[in-house]
Amino acid sequence: CTPRNPPCCRPTPPAPIAEQLTINRWLLNDKGEKVDHVGLQDKLHVRIALHPDRAMKDVAVVMLIPGGFEIDLGEQGLAERKSLPIDKKPIWQPDYIDVQEDRVVMFGALDGGEKYFEFRLKPLNSGVYKVPPVFAEGMYDTEILYRGMADEIKVTER
């Protein structure tokens, strides 16, 4: 135990846990470009790509929202409980989407092919924020599990 790593803190895992499901997450600007910073007036797009090893039912995907952001419930996307459009990508339409203040939880089936989902966040304050990892599991199949890696995003006042 050191002052930088007290006993109550866990070290960052060295790699994602992917058992029968892999999820890639990108933080994007309005143009679809990967970003590590946004301005207070900008929107941050969160895109995930789900890669199941096989067709699976009853999968829950949990995405915690970083501090300093809120979910954009504008006319497109999560207000209608569906993904933002993505050019030339197969969109995942979950059976149910639960939007809470600090997270988005999606429940549904995957047909075995790659699927995408995207939504927007609005920054509320400037600063540097950790973006929590994506978590997914089979609701009734304990062999399906995914836990990703955290990211970091900087919000500037520009």
N, C-alpha and C positions, 0 to 999 in steps of 0.2 A: 504494500500500500504506500503510495506517495501522495503528496499534496495535489498533484495533477490528476491522480487516479484514485480517489477515495474509495473505500470498500463498497459504498452504495452505488457507485457508477460502474457500469459494465463497459468493457472495451468494445470498440466498433468491430463487428464481425468482419473477417477478411474477405468474404465472398458471399454472394446471394445463396439462399437455399432454394433449390428448384427440384421438386419431385413431381414429375409428370406434367408440370406446367411451368413455363417461363414467361415472364412479363418484362418488356422493355418500356422505360418511361423517358420521355423527352420533355424538356421545358423549352417552349417556343415563343417567338413573338408573333404579331399579327400576320407577318409574311411567311410564317412556317419555318423560320430559321432558328436553330438552336441558340439559346442565350444563357448567360450566367449572371445577367443583370437587366433590370428594367427600370423605367422611370415611374414616378408616382402616377402619372397620367396614362400610362400604358396598361395593357391587359397581358397577363401571363397565361399562355395556353399550356395545358397539361395533356399530353397525348400518351396513351399506352397502347402497346401491341401485345396481344395475348397469343401465345404459341403453345397450345395443348399437345401432348404426345398422342392423344386419341380423343374421340368424342367423349364428352363428360357432361353429366347433369348436375344441377344444384351446386354451382360454384359461387362462392362469396368472394368479392374483391373489395378490399377496404383501402381507401386513400385518405390519410389524415392531411388536413390543410395546415400549412406552416403558419406560425404566428405572424401577425402583420399583414395578413391577407383575408379576403372574404370571397366566397363563391359568387360568381357572376350569374345571377338568375334572370338575365335579360331574356328577350323574346326567343332567341335561338338557344338551343341546347338544353341545359338542365332545367330551365323553367318548364319545358315541354317533356322533361325526363327522357331525353335522347341525346346522342352524340352530336357535336358540331359536324358539319359535312367535311370530309377529307377527300381530296381528289384521288381517284383511281385506287382507293383502299377499301377492302371489305369492312363494313361497319358492324360492330357488335351491338345488338339491341337487347340489353338485359330484360328479364321478365319483370324485375322490380328495381327501382333506384330510390334509395333513401338518402335524401340530402339533409344533413344536419349542419349546425353552425361550424363544427370543427372537422367534418369528414363527409365523404361521399362513399356510400356502401351500395354495391351493385350485386344483384343475385340473378343467376341465369345459367343457361346451358351453352356449351361450346361444341361445335360440330366436328372438331378435329382440325380445322383449317385456321390459318392466321386471321385474327379479327382485331379491329382498332376501335378506340373510343377516345373522344377528346372533349374537354370542357375548359372554361376560362376562370381565372381568378383575378380579382382586383386588388392591387396593393393599397394598404391603408396608411403605412408609415415607412419612412426611409430606414435603412439599416441592412444588416446581413442576417439572413434567416436560414435555418436548416429545414430542408424539405424531407419529412419523414419517409421511410421506405414504404413501398407498396406491399400489401400483405394479401394473400389469397389462400383459400383452402376449400376442399370439398366439404359441403355441409354434412353429408352422410357417408363420405368416402375418405377415410383418414389418410389414405395414401397420396392424396392430392394436396400439395403444400407449396407455397411460394412466399419467400420473404426477400425483398430486394435490398438495395443499399440506399442510404440517405444521400441527398444532394444538398447543394447550397445555392442560394440566390441572393443577389444584392439588389436593393431598391434605392435608387438615387432620386433626388428632388428635381432633377432636370426637367 
